[in-house]
Amino acid sequence: MTDISQTETIVRARILEMYLSEKEAETLQNDTDLVGVLDSLQILRLVIELESVFAIKVSDSDLTLENFGSIAKIAAFISRQLGGATKFEEPLAQAP
């Protein structure tokens, strides 16, 4: 699995775990427009989650559709934030 596809998998899993039912998850693709799927508060909560998961910092100016409009765009943004890092660790599951 490439790094970008691994990132997409992690982002997708977080979205599914945090916000979507099984039925909604069936139609979610990596290029699905997230603005039509998540509301603005959910997107902000996702950003906070991704900052923690990937140990990155997202500035206000980064909160654009070009960076957070789809799973694929989020994965590309994270890859840029990590500076092309080739490996990262999946965090341990956190207690609810």
PASE-649976 format. One line per 2 residues: number of its first residue (from 0); their letters; for each residue x, y, z of N, C-alpha, C, CB. Coordinates in nm, 3 decimals. Glycine has a CB too. Layout:
BEGIN
NUM	a	X Y Z X Y Z X Y Z X Y Z | ...;
This chain:
BEGIN
0	mt	0.085 -0.118 0.000 0.000 0.000 0.000 0.090 0.124 0.000 -0.097 0.000 0.123 | 0.056 0.221 -0.084 0.135 0.343 -0.086 0.101 0.428 0.034 0.112 0.422 -0.216;
2	di	0.189 0.521 0.063 0.164 0.609 0.177 0.034 0.686 0.163 0.280 0.705 0.195 | 0.008 0.739 0.043 -0.113 0.819 0.025 -0.237 0.731 0.040 -0.112 0.888 -0.113;
4	sq	-0.233 0.609 -0.009 -0.350 0.522 0.007 -0.366 0.478 0.153 -0.339 0.399 -0.085 | -0.255 0.463 0.224 -0.262 0.432 0.367 -0.326 0.549 0.442 -0.120 0.401 0.424;
6	te	-0.288 0.669 0.405 -0.346 0.789 0.467 -0.495 0.796 0.436 -0.275 0.917 0.417 | -0.532 0.771 0.310 -0.674 0.771 0.273 -0.752 0.670 0.355 -0.690 0.742 0.122;
8	ti	-0.694 0.553 0.375 -0.760 0.448 0.453 -0.784 0.493 0.597 -0.677 0.320 0.451 | -0.685 0.557 0.656 -0.697 0.604 0.795 -0.801 0.717 0.804 -0.561 0.653 0.848;
10	vr	-0.795 0.813 0.711 -0.892 0.923 0.711 -1.033 0.869 0.693 -0.859 1.026 0.598 | -1.050 0.779 0.598 -1.181 0.719 0.572 -1.233 0.647 0.698 -1.172 0.619 0.453;
12	ar	-1.146 0.571 0.762 -1.187 0.499 0.884 -1.232 0.595 0.992 -1.071 0.413 0.935 | -1.162 0.705 1.008 -1.201 0.804 1.111 -1.337 0.864 1.079 -1.095 0.916 1.121;
14	il	-1.361 0.896 0.953 -1.490 0.953 0.914 -1.601 0.852 0.940 -1.490 0.995 0.764 | -1.579 0.728 0.903 -1.680 0.624 0.923 -1.708 0.601 1.071 -1.636 0.494 0.857;
16	em	-1.602 0.593 1.150 -1.618 0.569 1.294 -1.689 0.685 1.364 -1.482 0.546 1.359 | -1.655 0.806 1.322 -1.704 0.923 1.393 -1.844 0.969 1.349 -1.608 1.036 1.375;
18	yl	-1.879 0.950 1.221 -1.997 1.021 1.170 -2.098 0.942 1.088 -1.952 1.131 1.091 | -2.060 0.835 1.023 -2.150 0.776 0.925 -2.207 0.641 0.967 -2.079 0.761 0.795;
20	se	-2.330 0.619 0.927 -2.392 0.488 0.946 -2.338 0.393 0.839 -2.549 0.497 0.939 | -2.366 0.265 0.855 -2.320 0.167 0.757 -2.376 0.198 0.618 -2.360 0.025 0.799;
22	ke	-2.500 0.237 0.611 -2.564 0.268 0.483 -2.497 0.389 0.417 -2.715 0.294 0.502 | -2.469 0.493 0.495 -2.402 0.611 0.442 -2.260 0.577 0.398 -2.399 0.724 0.547;
24	ae	-2.196 0.488 0.470 -2.058 0.450 0.440 -2.046 0.381 0.305 -2.004 0.359 0.549 | -2.151 0.312 0.262 -2.147 0.240 0.135 -2.123 0.332 0.016 -2.276 0.166 0.115;
26	tl	-2.168 0.456 0.025 -2.156 0.548 -0.089 -2.035 0.641 -0.078 -2.282 0.630 -0.102 | -1.963 0.635 0.033 -1.849 0.725 0.052 -1.728 0.675 -0.026 -1.814 0.737 0.201;
28	qn	-1.683 0.755 -0.121 -1.564 0.725 -0.201 -1.456 0.826 -0.165 -1.597 0.729 -0.355 | -1.333 0.798 -0.205 -1.223 0.890 -0.174 -1.239 1.026 -0.241 -1.092 0.828 -0.214;
30	dt	-1.317 1.033 -0.348 -1.337 1.161 -0.416 -1.475 1.222 -0.388 -1.319 1.143 -0.564 | -1.551 1.163 -0.296 -1.681 1.217 -0.258 -1.663 1.354 -0.193 -1.755 1.121 -0.162;
32	dl	-1.747 1.449 -0.234 -1.744 1.584 -0.176 -1.791 1.575 -0.031 -1.834 1.683 -0.259 | -1.700 1.601 0.062 -1.734 1.589 0.205 -1.828 1.697 0.253 -1.609 1.593 0.287;
34	vg	-1.836 1.809 0.182 -1.927 1.915 0.222 -2.071 1.866 0.211 -1.907 2.042 0.135 | -2.097 1.774 0.122 -2.231 1.717 0.109 -2.258 1.606 0.208 -2.251 1.667 -0.028;
36	vl	-2.153 1.559 0.277 -2.166 1.446 0.368 -2.158 1.489 0.514 -2.057 1.343 0.339 | -2.066 1.580 0.545 -2.044 1.628 0.682 -2.081 1.774 0.693 -1.897 1.607 0.724;
38	ds	-2.129 1.814 0.810 -2.154 1.956 0.832 -2.025 2.023 0.878 -2.268 1.979 0.936 | -2.026 2.154 0.888 -1.903 2.228 0.918 -1.845 2.192 1.055 -1.930 2.377 0.913;
40	lq	-1.929 2.168 1.154 -1.879 2.129 1.286 -1.814 1.990 1.281 -1.994 2.130 1.388 | -1.871 1.900 1.206 -1.811 1.768 1.192 -1.675 1.776 1.121 -1.905 1.675 1.114;
42	il	-1.665 1.862 1.021 -1.537 1.879 0.952 -1.432 1.934 1.048 -1.553 1.973 0.830 | -1.471 2.032 1.130 -1.376 2.087 1.228 -1.334 1.982 1.330 -1.439 2.207 1.300;
44	rl	-1.427 1.900 1.374 -1.392 1.792 1.467 -1.300 1.690 1.400 -1.519 1.723 1.520 | -1.324 1.664 1.272 -1.238 1.573 1.197 -1.097 1.631 1.188 -1.294 1.548 1.056;
46	vi	-1.086 1.760 1.163 -0.955 1.825 1.156 -0.880 1.807 1.288 -0.971 1.976 1.124 | -0.948 1.829 1.399 -0.885 1.812 1.531 -0.839 1.668 1.550 -0.984 1.853 1.643;
48	el	-0.922 1.573 1.509 -0.885 1.431 1.519 -0.763 1.401 1.433 -1.003 1.342 1.475 | -0.760 1.452 1.311 -0.648 1.426 1.221 -0.520 1.492 1.269 -0.681 1.474 1.080;
50	es	-0.532 1.609 1.333 -0.413 1.672 1.392 -0.351 1.578 1.496 -0.449 1.809 1.457 | -0.435 1.514 1.574 -0.387 1.423 1.677 -0.331 1.295 1.615 -0.501 1.389 1.774;
52	vf	-0.402 1.236 1.522 -0.361 1.109 1.461 -0.228 1.123 1.388 -0.469 1.060 1.365 | -0.213 1.230 1.312 -0.095 1.246 1.227 0.010 1.341 1.284 -0.136 1.295 1.091;
54	ai	-0.015 1.394 1.404 0.079 1.488 1.468 0.114 1.604 1.374 0.208 1.413 1.511 | 0.007 1.667 1.321 0.024 1.784 1.235 -0.053 1.900 1.296 -0.025 1.755 1.090;
56	kv	-0.028 2.019 1.245 -0.102 2.137 1.287 -0.169 2.196 1.164 -0.009 2.241 1.356 | -0.299 2.217 1.172 -0.376 2.274 1.063 -0.408 2.419 1.100 -0.506 2.192 1.034;
58	sd	-0.361 2.512 1.019 -0.390 2.653 1.045 -0.524 2.691 0.983 -0.277 2.744 0.990 | -0.578 2.803 1.026 -0.705 2.850 0.972 -0.698 2.864 0.820 -0.744 2.983 1.036;
60	sd	-0.586 2.911 0.769 -0.573 2.930 0.625 -0.568 2.798 0.548 -0.448 3.011 0.595 | -0.544 2.687 0.618 -0.544 2.555 0.555 -0.684 2.498 0.539 -0.459 2.459 0.635;
62	lt	-0.781 2.555 0.607 -0.918 2.502 0.606 -0.990 2.545 0.479 -0.995 2.549 0.731 | -0.956 2.481 0.369 -1.014 2.511 0.239 -1.068 2.384 0.175 -0.910 2.578 0.146;
64	le	-1.153 2.400 0.074 -1.202 2.284 0.001 -1.091 2.213 -0.073 -1.311 2.326 -0.096 | -0.988 2.287 -0.111 -0.875 2.226 -0.180 -0.801 2.129 -0.088 -0.779 2.334 -0.230;
66	nf	-0.806 2.152 0.043 -0.739 2.065 0.140 -0.832 1.965 0.208 -0.672 2.149 0.244 | -0.958 2.002 0.226 -1.050 1.920 0.303 -1.180 1.888 0.231 -1.080 1.987 0.433;
68	gs	-1.180 1.896 0.100 -1.302 1.872 0.023 -1.335 1.725 0.001 -1.290 1.937 -0.108 | -1.238 1.637 0.017 -1.261 1.494 -0.002 -1.154 1.417 0.074 -1.260 1.456 -0.155;
70	ia	-1.172 1.288 0.084 -1.072 1.204 0.151 -0.940 1.213 0.077 -1.119 1.057 0.158 | -0.944 1.208 -0.056 -0.822 1.216 -0.137 -0.749 1.349 -0.114 -0.855 1.198 -0.286;
72	ki	-0.824 1.458 -0.106 -0.763 1.590 -0.084 -0.704 1.599 0.057 -0.866 1.702 -0.105 | -0.772 1.542 0.154 -0.720 1.542 0.291 -0.590 1.462 0.297 -0.824 1.482 0.389;
74	aa	-0.588 1.346 0.233 -0.467 1.262 0.233 -0.351 1.335 0.167 -0.493 1.129 0.161 | -0.376 1.406 0.058 -0.270 1.481 -0.009 -0.221 1.595 0.081 -0.320 1.538 -0.143;
76	fi	-0.312 1.661 0.150 -0.275 1.769 0.242 -0.188 1.714 0.355 -0.402 1.837 0.300 | -0.230 1.602 0.413 -0.153 1.542 0.522 -0.013 1.504 0.473 -0.225 1.419 0.578;
78	sr	-0.006 1.448 0.355 0.124 1.412 0.298 0.214 1.535 0.284 0.105 1.345 0.161 | 0.157 1.645 0.239 0.235 1.770 0.229 0.278 1.818 0.367 0.153 1.880 0.158;
80	ql	0.189 1.808 0.465 0.221 1.852 0.601 0.332 1.768 0.662 0.097 1.847 0.689 | 0.333 1.641 0.629 0.436 1.552 0.681 0.566 1.565 0.603 0.387 1.408 0.679;
82	gg	0.565 1.650 0.502 0.686 1.674 0.424 0.731 1.553 0.346 0.796 1.718 0.513 | 0.633 1.474 0.300 0.668 1.356 0.224 0.727 1.246 0.309 0.764 1.392 0.116;
84	at	0.703 1.251 0.440 0.754 1.145 0.527 0.707 1.011 0.474 0.706 1.166 0.674 | 0.791 0.914 0.479 0.760 0.787 0.417 0.687 0.692 0.510 0.884 0.723 0.367;
86	kf	0.688 0.718 0.639 0.626 0.624 0.730 0.573 0.696 0.852 0.725 0.515 0.771 | 0.460 0.652 0.901 0.406 0.700 1.027 0.336 0.584 1.094 0.310 0.820 1.007;
88	ee	0.318 0.597 1.221 0.259 0.489 1.300 0.110 0.513 1.318 0.328 0.477 1.437 | 0.032 0.409 1.303 -0.110 0.414 1.335 -0.119 0.426 1.487 -0.187 0.287 1.281;
90	pl	-0.191 0.524 1.539 -0.199 0.538 1.685 -0.273 0.421 1.749 -0.267 0.669 1.722 | -0.242 0.397 1.871 -0.311 0.294 1.946 -0.455 0.335 1.966 -0.242 0.267 2.081;
92	aq	-0.543 0.239 1.972 -0.684 0.269 1.994 -0.699 0.337 2.129 -0.771 0.140 1.987 | -0.782 0.440 2.131 -0.804 0.513 2.255 -0.932 0.463 2.321 -0.811 0.666 2.229;
94	ap	-0.931 0.463 2.449 -1.051 0.422 2.524 -1.160 0.526 2.503 -1.019 0.405 2.677 | -1.285 0.485 2.491 -1.396 0.582 2.470 -1.418 0.671 2.589 -1.524 0.510 2.440;
